[in-house]
């Protein structure tokens, strides 16, 4: 039996590759661009072909001269002792550390990234950065440049795909989501002179051909205020474009000026307290 048609949009026809591609072009996506996409499939309405149609539409518009990038994070491969909502029983932590399969760029699925990113990572010709918890996948002209050399820590620092997209003067496409989901703003957080905490974590990884639990340290990344940052960027710079792709409100912003703006914004909002010199 055919699956039931759910999530019907306010449209007289289904959304197709052709219609989604037309919406992307109208928003300002052009051939040759480098685009980092964060997405929610259900916000688009009913799409003929689901995530595959969305990916094909993006690639059609960008052409092979462009570069399509998506976050393919696997946060469930992080330190189980830090998990919340719900926490892992303390007695489970060590068995999980000893036996959870190591990160594998081909096999490890995404975790809470959505159907579009999970489908994209499995497409033939897509490359994926070798990071156990915050990998990115890329297709197109600069796919290797974006995904190579992703440092274990800091995960969103200068040796991350986010910094490579900055180098390429790429764009961020928020397809049915807001800047609250905009991972690029963590690069602004890294570059900003703001207070930050260190945290110990770890992941199962392959080291010299052997599966190991690899402890490592990173900063405690904080996305507080990212949605408000994005609103201020759009209002103060006029560089963000907004429109509908399918039934989803979609934002397109140039990543470099967004991050530069984000550095200044975060330094104002998260300023380092000065010591009271009064006596």
SVG drawing of the C-alpha trace seen along z (x, -y; Angstrom):
<svg xmlns="http://www.w3.org/2000/svg" viewBox="-5 -53 54 56">
<polyline fill="none" stroke="black" stroke-width="0.4" points="0.0,0.0 1.1,-3.6 2.1,-5.6 -0.4,-8.2 0.2,-11.8 0.8,-13.9 2.1,-17.4 0.2,-18.7 1.3,-22.3 -1.0,-25.2 -0.4,-24.6 -2.4,-23.3 0.5,-21.1 3.2,-19.1 6.7,-20.5 9.1,-19.0 12.8,-19.3 11.8,-21.9 9.7,-24.0 12.3,-23.9 15.1,-24.8 13.0,-27.8 12.5,-28.9 16.2,-28.7 17.1,-30.7 14.5,-33.4 16.1,-33.6 19.5,-34.3 21.2,-30.9 23.5,-30.9 25.7,-28.5 29.2,-28.2 28.3,-29.3 29.5,-27.5 26.5,-26.9 26.2,-25.4 22.7,-24.2 20.8,-23.7 17.4,-22.2 14.0,-20.9 12.3,-18.7 8.9,-18.9 8.8,-22.7 8.9,-22.5 5.5,-20.8 4.9,-17.7 7.9,-17.1 7.7,-14.6 10.8,-12.6 11.4,-13.9 15.0,-14.6 16.4,-13.3 14.4,-15.9 15.7,-18.7 19.3,-17.6 18.9,-17.3 17.4,-20.8 20.2,-22.3 22.8,-20.6 21.0,-21.5 21.1,-25.2 24.7,-25.2 26.0,-23.0 29.2,-21.0 31.1,-24.3 29.4,-25.0 29.9,-23.3 27.1,-22.0 27.9,-21.4 25.8,-20.0 26.5,-19.3 26.5,-15.5 27.1,-15.6 27.1,-12.4 26.7,-13.8 25.8,-10.5 29.5,-9.5 30.4,-12.1 31.3,-11.4 28.3,-9.6 29.1,-10.9 28.0,-14.3 24.7,-13.3 21.5,-14.8 17.8,-14.6 18.0,-11.8 21.4,-11.1 23.0,-7.7 23.0,-5.6 26.5,-5.9 27.0,-2.1 26.5,-2.3 29.3,-4.8 32.3,-2.5 30.7,0.3 29.6,-2.3 33.1,-3.7 34.6,-0.3 32.2,1.0 30.5,-1.7 31.7,-1.4 34.2,-4.0 33.3,-6.8 33.4,-5.7 33.0,-8.3 31.0,-5.9 28.9,-4.1 28.2,-6.3 24.8,-7.9 24.0,-11.5 22.3,-12.2 19.3,-14.7 20.5,-16.3 17.3,-15.6 16.4,-13.5 18.1,-15.8 21.6,-15.8 21.3,-12.0 20.4,-11.3 23.1,-13.7 26.0,-12.0 25.2,-8.7 25.2,-10.2 27.8,-8.9 30.6,-11.4 29.9,-13.2 33.0,-13.6 32.8,-13.7 35.2,-15.3 36.8,-12.9 35.5,-14.2 33.8,-11.8 31.1,-14.2 30.8,-17.2 31.6,-16.1 30.5,-18.0 29.7,-16.5 30.4,-18.2 29.7,-17.8 31.0,-19.7 34.1,-21.7 35.5,-22.5 34.3,-19.4 37.8,-18.1 39.1,-21.6 36.1,-22.0 36.3,-18.5 40.1,-17.9 42.0,-18.5 39.1,-18.8 40.9,-19.1 39.7,-17.1 39.7,-20.2 38.6,-23.0 35.8,-21.4 34.5,-24.7 37.9,-26.5 40.3,-27.5 40.9,-23.9 37.2,-23.2 35.0,-23.1 33.4,-26.3 36.7,-28.2 37.1,-26.8 33.7,-28.0 34.7,-31.4 37.9,-31.3 35.7,-30.5 33.3,-33.4 30.4,-30.9 26.8,-31.4 24.6,-29.9 21.2,-28.7 18.7,-28.2 16.0,-26.1 13.0,-26.1 15.2,-26.8 16.6,-30.0 20.0,-31.2 19.5,-29.3 20.5,-26.3 23.4,-28.2 26.6,-26.3 28.7,-28.9 28.1,-31.3 30.3,-29.0 33.3,-30.1 32.4,-33.7 32.3,-32.4 35.8,-31.0 37.2,-34.2 35.5,-36.5 37.3,-37.7 34.6,-36.3 34.7,-34.2 34.8,-30.5 35.0,-27.3 37.1,-24.3 35.5,-20.9 36.8,-17.3 35.1,-14.9 35.9,-11.9 34.8,-9.7 35.4,-6.2 37.9,-6.5 40.2,-4.4 43.8,-5.1 46.5,-3.3 44.0,-0.7 42.6,0.0 39.4,-1.2 40.1,-3.3 38.3,-5.6 40.0,-8.9 39.7,-11.6 40.1,-15.2 39.3,-18.7 37.3,-21.4 35.5,-24.6 31.9,-24.5 30.3,-25.8 27.3,-28.1 24.7,-29.0 22.8,-31.3 21.6,-34.3 22.3,-33.0 18.7,-33.6 18.9,-37.3 22.3,-37.7 20.8,-36.6 17.9,-39.1 20.3,-41.9 22.6,-41.0 19.7,-41.1 18.4,-44.4 21.8,-46.2 23.5,-45.0 20.7,-44.3 22.8,-41.4 20.3,-38.6 17.7,-37.5 14.5,-35.9 11.9,-34.0 9.9,-30.8 11.4,-27.5 8.5,-25.2 6.4,-26.1 9.5,-26.9 10.6,-30.3 14.3,-30.3 17.2,-32.6 20.3,-33.1 23.2,-35.0 26.9,-35.5 28.9,-33.6 32.0,-35.8 30.2,-39.1 27.9,-37.2 30.7,-35.7 32.6,-39.1 29.4,-40.7 28.9,-37.8 32.4,-38.4 31.5,-42.0 28.0,-41.1 29.2,-38.4 32.0,-40.6 29.3,-43.2 26.9,-40.7 29.4,-38.4 32.0,-40.9 34.7,-39.7 34.0,-41.4 36.7,-43.8 38.0,-43.7 36.7,-46.4 39.7,-48.6 37.9,-50.8 39.1,-50.8"/>
</svg>
